[in-house]
Amino acid sequence: MDVTLKQTFIADLAFILSEDLYVLYEMDGRFENEGEPKVDRYAVKFFYDGGVELSESLAENYNNNISRKR
């Protein structure tokens, strides 16, 4: 998923649900991790109050394509 294209949708969804939403790497949310996804290893976290946080590895590679408030 290209989070930069879906950022507004995901942020709006987090707001509507009043829940933080996590975009995980595939292996952290599938197969043996389906029952307990590794949310602490998220790629991007969308806070229900509108903030966005990138994982450290992604933050190093993106040039402000995703707005960050935290």
Jmol script that loads the backbone (N, CA, C; Angstrom):
load data "model"
ATOM      1  N   MET A   1       0.840  -1.164   0.000  1.00  0.00           N
ATOM      2  CA  MET A   1       0.000   0.000   0.000  1.00  0.00           C
ATOM      3  C   MET A   1       0.894   1.239   0.000  1.00  0.00           C
ATOM      4  N   ASP A   2       0.559   2.191  -0.839  1.00  0.00           N
ATOM      5  CA  ASP A   2       1.269   3.462  -0.838  1.00  0.00           C
ATOM      6  C   ASP A   2       0.546   4.376   0.145  1.00  0.00           C
ATOM      7  N   VAL A   3       1.082   4.482   1.333  1.00  0.00           N
ATOM      8  CA  VAL A   3       0.438   5.249   2.396  1.00  0.00           C
ATOM      9  C   VAL A   3       0.304   6.716   2.015  1.00  0.00           C
ATOM     10  N   THR A   4       1.209   7.220   1.195  1.00  0.00           N
ATOM     11  CA  THR A   4       1.115   8.628   0.800  1.00  0.00           C
ATOM     12  C   THR A   4      -0.157   8.887  -0.010  1.00  0.00           C
ATOM     13  N   LEU A   5      -0.656   7.889  -0.725  1.00  0.00           N
ATOM     14  CA  LEU A   5      -1.886   8.051  -1.498  1.00  0.00           C
ATOM     15  C   LEU A   5      -3.142   7.850  -0.651  1.00  0.00           C
ATOM     16  N   LYS A   6      -3.017   7.132   0.434  1.00  0.00           N
ATOM     17  CA  LYS A   6      -4.164   6.798   1.288  1.00  0.00           C
ATOM     18  C   LYS A   6      -4.148   7.544   2.622  1.00  0.00           C
ATOM     19  N   GLN A   7      -3.221   8.460   2.805  1.00  0.00           N
ATOM     20  CA  GLN A   7      -3.048   9.128   4.092  1.00  0.00           C
ATOM     21  C   GLN A   7      -4.331   9.788   4.598  1.00  0.00           C
ATOM     22  N   THR A   8      -5.000  10.547   3.765  1.00  0.00           N
ATOM     23  CA  THR A   8      -6.213  11.245   4.190  1.00  0.00           C
ATOM     24  C   THR A   8      -7.297  10.260   4.581  1.00  0.00           C
ATOM     25  N   PHE A   9      -7.482   9.221   3.787  1.00  0.00           N
ATOM     26  CA  PHE A   9      -8.490   8.203   4.089  1.00  0.00           C
ATOM     27  C   PHE A   9      -8.214   7.540   5.436  1.00  0.00           C
ATOM     28  N   ILE A  10      -6.973   7.119   5.668  1.00  0.00           N
ATOM     29  CA  ILE A  10      -6.626   6.423   6.913  1.00  0.00           C
ATOM     30  C   ILE A  10      -6.764   7.366   8.102  1.00  0.00           C
ATOM     31  N   ALA A  11      -6.326   8.617   7.954  1.00  0.00           N
ATOM     32  CA  ALA A  11      -6.452   9.596   9.042  1.00  0.00           C
ATOM     33  C   ALA A  11      -7.923   9.856   9.363  1.00  0.00           C
ATOM     34  N   ASP A  12      -8.750   9.981   8.341  1.00  0.00           N
ATOM     35  CA  ASP A  12     -10.188  10.191   8.563  1.00  0.00           C
ATOM     36  C   ASP A  12     -10.809   8.986   9.257  1.00  0.00           C
ATOM     37  N   LEU A  13     -10.411   7.799   8.859  1.00  0.00           N
ATOM     38  CA  LEU A  13     -10.931   6.582   9.474  1.00  0.00           C
ATOM     39  C   LEU A  13     -10.549   6.512  10.952  1.00  0.00           C
ATOM     40  N   ALA A  14      -9.309   6.843  11.263  1.00  0.00           N
ATOM     41  CA  ALA A  14      -8.866   6.854  12.669  1.00  0.00           C
ATOM     42  C   ALA A  14      -9.705   7.838  13.481  1.00  0.00           C
ATOM     43  N   PHE A  15      -9.977   9.004  12.911  1.00  0.00           N
ATOM     44  CA  PHE A  15     -10.792  10.008  13.595  1.00  0.00           C
ATOM     45  C   PHE A  15     -12.209   9.500  13.824  1.00  0.00           C
ATOM     46  N   ILE A  16     -12.825   8.940  12.781  1.00  0.00           N
ATOM     47  CA  ILE A  16     -14.201   8.436  12.887  1.00  0.00           C
ATOM     48  C   ILE A  16     -14.303   7.332  13.936  1.00  0.00           C
ATOM     49  N   LEU A  17     -13.315   6.447  13.955  1.00  0.00           N
ATOM     50  CA  LEU A  17     -13.322   5.326  14.903  1.00  0.00           C
ATOM     51  C   LEU A  17     -12.847   5.724  16.301  1.00  0.00           C
ATOM     52  N   SER A  18     -12.242   6.919  16.420  1.00  0.00           N
ATOM     53  CA  SER A  18     -11.625   7.367  17.681  1.00  0.00           C
ATOM     54  C   SER A  18     -10.614   6.341  18.180  1.00  0.00           C
ATOM     55  N   GLU A  19      -9.859   5.803  17.237  1.00  0.00           N
ATOM     56  CA  GLU A  19      -8.849   4.782  17.543  1.00  0.00           C
ATOM     57  C   GLU A  19      -7.590   5.081  16.750  1.00  0.00           C
ATOM     58  N   ASP A  20      -6.444   4.848  17.360  1.00  0.00           N
ATOM     59  CA  ASP A  20      -5.198   4.915  16.603  1.00  0.00           C
ATOM     60  C   ASP A  20      -5.158   3.731  15.651  1.00  0.00           C
ATOM     61  N   LEU A  21      -4.691   3.958  14.422  1.00  0.00           N
ATOM     62  CA  LEU A  21      -4.579   2.889  13.433  1.00  0.00           C
ATOM     63  C   LEU A  21      -3.118   2.669  13.068  1.00  0.00           C
ATOM     64  N   TYR A  22      -2.754   1.429  12.880  1.00  0.00           N
ATOM     65  CA  TYR A  22      -1.383   1.055  12.577  1.00  0.00           C
ATOM     66  C   TYR A  22      -1.300   0.415  11.204  1.00  0.00           C
ATOM     67  N   VAL A  23      -0.352   0.855  10.400  1.00  0.00           N
ATOM     68  CA  VAL A  23      -0.036   0.192   9.141  1.00  0.00           C
ATOM     69  C   VAL A  23       1.190  -0.658   9.430  1.00  0.00           C
ATOM     70  N   LEU A  24       1.021  -1.966   9.288  1.00  0.00           N
ATOM     71  CA  LEU A  24       2.091  -2.901   9.633  1.00  0.00           C
ATOM     72  C   LEU A  24       2.780  -3.424   8.385  1.00  0.00           C
ATOM     73  N   TYR A  25       3.995  -3.868   8.580  1.00  0.00           N
ATOM     74  CA  TYR A  25       4.670  -4.617   7.530  1.00  0.00           C
ATOM     75  C   TYR A  25       3.970  -5.972   7.445  1.00  0.00           C
ATOM     76  N   GLU A  26       3.943  -6.539   6.263  1.00  0.00           N
ATOM     77  CA  GLU A  26       3.164  -7.751   6.034  1.00  0.00           C
ATOM     78  C   GLU A  26       3.469  -8.861   7.042  1.00  0.00           C
ATOM     79  N   MET A  27       4.704  -9.155   7.280  1.00  0.00           N
ATOM     80  CA  MET A  27       5.056 -10.277   8.158  1.00  0.00           C
ATOM     81  C   MET A  27       4.699 -10.014   9.623  1.00  0.00           C
ATOM     82  N   ASP A  28       4.496  -8.761   9.996  1.00  0.00           N
ATOM     83  CA  ASP A  28       4.141  -8.438  11.382  1.00  0.00           C
ATOM     84  C   ASP A  28       2.652  -8.573  11.649  1.00  0.00           C
ATOM     85  N   GLY A  29       1.862  -8.797  10.606  1.00  0.00           N
ATOM     86  CA  GLY A  29       0.433  -8.930  10.790  1.00  0.00           C
ATOM     87  C   GLY A  29      -0.174 -10.172  10.181  1.00  0.00           C
ATOM     88  N   ARG A  30       0.651 -11.015   9.584  1.00  0.00           N
ATOM     89  CA  ARG A  30       0.134 -12.210   8.923  1.00  0.00           C
ATOM     90  C   ARG A  30       0.767 -13.477   9.483  1.00  0.00           C
ATOM     91  N   PHE A  31       0.269 -14.564   8.966  1.00  0.00           N
ATOM     92  CA  PHE A  31       0.786 -15.903   9.282  1.00  0.00           C
ATOM     93  C   PHE A  31       0.782 -16.135  10.788  1.00  0.00           C
ATOM     94  N   GLU A  32       1.910 -16.407  11.388  1.00  0.00           N
ATOM     95  CA  GLU A  32       1.926 -16.719  12.825  1.00  0.00           C
ATOM     96  C   GLU A  32       1.617 -15.505  13.692  1.00  0.00           C
ATOM     97  N   ASN A  33       1.546 -14.314  13.107  1.00  0.00           N
ATOM     98  CA  ASN A  33       1.273 -13.110  13.888  1.00  0.00           C
ATOM     99  C   ASN A  33      -0.166 -12.608  13.755  1.00  0.00           C
ATOM    100  N   GLU A  34      -1.019 -13.349  13.075  1.00  0.00           N
ATOM    101  CA  GLU A  34      -2.400 -12.898  12.881  1.00  0.00           C
ATOM    102  C   GLU A  34      -3.141 -12.738  14.203  1.00  0.00           C
ATOM    103  N   GLY A  35      -2.925 -13.631  15.133  1.00  0.00           N
ATOM    104  CA  GLY A  35      -3.604 -13.567  16.422  1.00  0.00           C
ATOM    105  C   GLY A  35      -3.128 -12.426  17.301  1.00  0.00           C
ATOM    106  N   GLU A  36      -1.877 -12.106  17.186  1.00  0.00           N
ATOM    107  CA  GLU A  36      -1.279 -11.020  17.959  1.00  0.00           C
ATOM    108  C   GLU A  36      -0.327 -10.232  17.060  1.00  0.00           C
ATOM    109  N   PRO A  37      -0.881  -9.339  16.249  1.00  0.00           N
ATOM    110  CA  PRO A  37      -0.028  -8.552  15.355  1.00  0.00           C
ATOM    111  C   PRO A  37       1.007  -7.744  16.137  1.00  0.00           C
ATOM    112  N   LYS A  38       2.155  -7.564  15.545  1.00  0.00           N
ATOM    113  CA  LYS A  38       3.253  -6.845  16.202  1.00  0.00           C
ATOM    114  C   LYS A  38       3.102  -5.342  15.932  1.00  0.00           C
ATOM    115  N   VAL A  39       2.127  -4.734  16.625  1.00  0.00           N
ATOM    116  CA  VAL A  39       1.845  -3.317  16.395  1.00  0.00           C
ATOM    117  C   VAL A  39       2.977  -2.408  16.848  1.00  0.00           C
ATOM    118  N   ASP A  40       3.813  -2.885  17.750  1.00  0.00           N
ATOM    119  CA  ASP A  40       4.955  -2.078  18.207  1.00  0.00           C
ATOM    120  C   ASP A  40       6.005  -1.912  17.104  1.00  0.00           C
ATOM    121  N   ARG A  41       5.893  -2.702  16.045  1.00  0.00           N
ATOM    122  CA  ARG A  41       6.834  -2.617  14.924  1.00  0.00           C
ATOM    123  C   ARG A  41       6.173  -1.987  13.697  1.00  0.00           C
ATOM    124  N   TYR A  42       5.202  -1.109  13.926  1.00  0.00           N
ATOM    125  CA  TYR A  42       4.435  -0.501  12.839  1.00  0.00           C
ATOM    126  C   TYR A  42       5.318   0.257  11.855  1.00  0.00           C
ATOM    127  N   ALA A  43       4.806   0.388  10.633  1.00  0.00           N
ATOM    128  CA  ALA A  43       5.456   1.222   9.620  1.00  0.00           C
ATOM    129  C   ALA A  43       4.986   2.665   9.791  1.00  0.00           C
ATOM    130  N   VAL A  44       3.671   2.829   9.932  1.00  0.00           N
ATOM    131  CA  VAL A  44       3.078   4.154  10.129  1.00  0.00           C
ATOM    132  C   VAL A  44       1.967   4.028  11.162  1.00  0.00           C
ATOM    133  N   LYS A  45       1.905   5.000  12.063  1.00  0.00           N
ATOM    134  CA  LYS A  45       0.831   5.048  13.062  1.00  0.00           C
ATOM    135  C   LYS A  45       0.029   6.314  12.831  1.00  0.00           C
ATOM    136  N   PHE A  46      -1.290   6.155  12.679  1.00  0.00           N
ATOM    137  CA  PHE A  46      -2.206   7.274  12.524  1.00  0.00           C
ATOM    138  C   PHE A  46      -2.951   7.454  13.836  1.00  0.00           C
ATOM    139  N   PHE A  47      -2.746   8.582  14.483  1.00  0.00           N
ATOM    140  CA  PHE A  47      -3.413   8.871  15.743  1.00  0.00           C
ATOM    141  C   PHE A  47      -4.813   9.403  15.460  1.00  0.00           C
ATOM    142  N   TYR A  48      -5.763   9.053  16.315  1.00  0.00           N
ATOM    143  CA  TYR A  48      -7.144   9.484  16.091  1.00  0.00           C
ATOM    144  C   TYR A  48      -7.302  10.989  16.158  1.00  0.00           C
ATOM    145  N   ASP A  49      -6.337  11.694  16.776  1.00  0.00           N
ATOM    146  CA  ASP A  49      -6.418  13.156  16.858  1.00  0.00           C
ATOM    147  C   ASP A  49      -5.790  13.844  15.646  1.00  0.00           C
ATOM    148  N   GLY A  50      -5.370  13.056  14.652  1.00  0.00           N
ATOM    149  CA  GLY A  50      -4.849  13.627  13.418  1.00  0.00           C
ATOM    150  C   GLY A  50      -3.351  13.520  13.231  1.00  0.00           C
ATOM    151  N   GLY A  51      -2.627  13.138  14.243  1.00  0.00           N
ATOM    152  CA  GLY A  51      -1.179  13.003  14.130  1.00  0.00           C
ATOM    153  C   GLY A  51      -0.774  11.760  13.357  1.00  0.00           C
ATOM    154  N   VAL A  52       0.414  11.794  12.812  1.00  0.00           N
ATOM    155  CA  VAL A  52       0.968  10.666  12.064  1.00  0.00           C
ATOM    156  C   VAL A  52       2.401  10.471  12.516  1.00  0.00           C
ATOM    157  N   GLU A  53       2.780   9.213  12.714  1.00  0.00           N
ATOM    158  CA  GLU A  53       4.150   8.916  13.124  1.00  0.00           C
ATOM    159  C   GLU A  53       4.708   7.815  12.234  1.00  0.00           C
ATOM    160  N   LEU A  54       5.865   8.059  11.674  1.00  0.00           N
ATOM    161  CA  LEU A  54       6.549   7.065  10.853  1.00  0.00           C
ATOM    162  C   LEU A  54       7.519   6.268  11.709  1.00  0.00           C
ATOM    163  N   SER A  55       7.731   5.021  11.336  1.00  0.00           N
ATOM    164  CA  SER A  55       8.782   4.257  11.992  1.00  0.00           C
ATOM    165  C   SER A  55      10.114   4.939  11.686  1.00  0.00           C
ATOM    166  N   GLU A  56      11.097   4.694  12.506  1.00  0.00           N
ATOM    167  CA  GLU A  56      12.407   5.329  12.293  1.00  0.00           C
ATOM    168  C   GLU A  56      12.974   4.994  10.926  1.00  0.00           C
ATOM    169  N   SER A  57      12.832   3.747  10.500  1.00  0.00           N
ATOM    170  CA  SER A  57      13.395   3.356   9.200  1.00  0.00           C
ATOM    171  C   SER A  57      12.704   4.081   8.049  1.00  0.00           C
ATOM    172  N   LEU A  58      11.397   4.288   8.138  1.00  0.00           N
ATOM    173  CA  LEU A  58      10.698   5.020   7.084  1.00  0.00           C
ATOM    174  C   LEU A  58      10.997   6.516   7.141  1.00  0.00           C
ATOM    175  N   ALA A  59      11.099   7.051   8.333  1.00  0.00           N
ATOM    176  CA  ALA A  59      11.355   8.491   8.478  1.00  0.00           C
ATOM    177  C   ALA A  59      12.667   8.874   7.796  1.00  0.00           C
ATOM    178  N   GLU A  60      13.629   7.987   7.815  1.00  0.00           N
ATOM    179  CA  GLU A  60      14.913   8.256   7.173  1.00  0.00           C
ATOM    180  C   GLU A  60      14.798   8.282   5.651  1.00  0.00           C
ATOM    181  N   ASN A  61      13.804   7.582   5.094  1.00  0.00           N
ATOM    182  CA  ASN A  61      13.682   7.442   3.643  1.00  0.00           C
ATOM    183  C   ASN A  61      12.666   8.374   2.992  1.00  0.00           C
ATOM    184  N   TYR A  62      11.771   8.973   3.784  1.00  0.00           N
ATOM    185  CA  TYR A  62      10.752   9.846   3.219  1.00  0.00           C
ATOM    186  C   TYR A  62      11.134  11.298   3.432  1.00  0.00           C
ATOM    187  N   ASN A  63      10.872  12.104   2.435  1.00  0.00           N
ATOM    188  CA  ASN A  63      11.161  13.533   2.494  1.00  0.00           C
ATOM    189  C   ASN A  63       9.874  14.314   2.689  1.00  0.00           C
ATOM    190  N   ASN A  64       9.261  14.158   3.843  1.00  0.00           N
ATOM    191  CA  ASN A  64       8.026  14.879   4.183  1.00  0.00           C
ATOM    192  C   ASN A  64       6.861  14.561   3.254  1.00  0.00           C
ATOM    193  N   ASN A  65       6.825  13.395   2.643  1.00  0.00           N
ATOM    194  CA  ASN A  65       5.667  13.006   1.841  1.00  0.00           C
ATOM    195  C   ASN A  65       4.468  12.704   2.719  1.00  0.00           C
ATOM    196  N   ILE A  66       4.727  12.390   3.959  1.00  0.00           N
ATOM    197  CA  ILE A  66       3.662  12.151   4.933  1.00  0.00           C
ATOM    198  C   ILE A  66       3.856  13.193   6.026  1.00  0.00           C
ATOM    199  N   SER A  67       2.814  13.935   6.307  1.00  0.00           N
ATOM    200  CA  SER A  67       2.940  14.949   7.356  1.00  0.00           C
ATOM    201  C   SER A  67       3.078  14.264   8.695  1.00  0.00           C
ATOM    202  N   ARG A  68       3.881  14.865   9.551  1.00  0.00           N
ATOM    203  CA  ARG A  68       4.097  14.287  10.879  1.00  0.00           C
ATOM    204  C   ARG A  68       3.867  15.372  11.912  1.00  0.00           C
ATOM    205  N   LYS A  69       3.141  15.018  12.964  1.00  0.00           N
ATOM    206  CA  LYS A  69       2.864  15.966  14.020  1.00  0.00           C
ATOM    207  C   LYS A  69       3.535  15.579  15.315  1.00  0.00           C
ATOM    208  N   ARG A  70       4.043  14.383  15.425  1.00  0.00           N
ATOM    209  CA  ARG A  70       4.617  13.924  16.696  1.00  0.00           C
ATOM    210  C   ARG A  70       6.080  13.682  16.568  1.00  0.00           C
TER     211      ARG A  70
END
end "model"
wireframe off; spacefill off
backbone 0.3
color backbone group
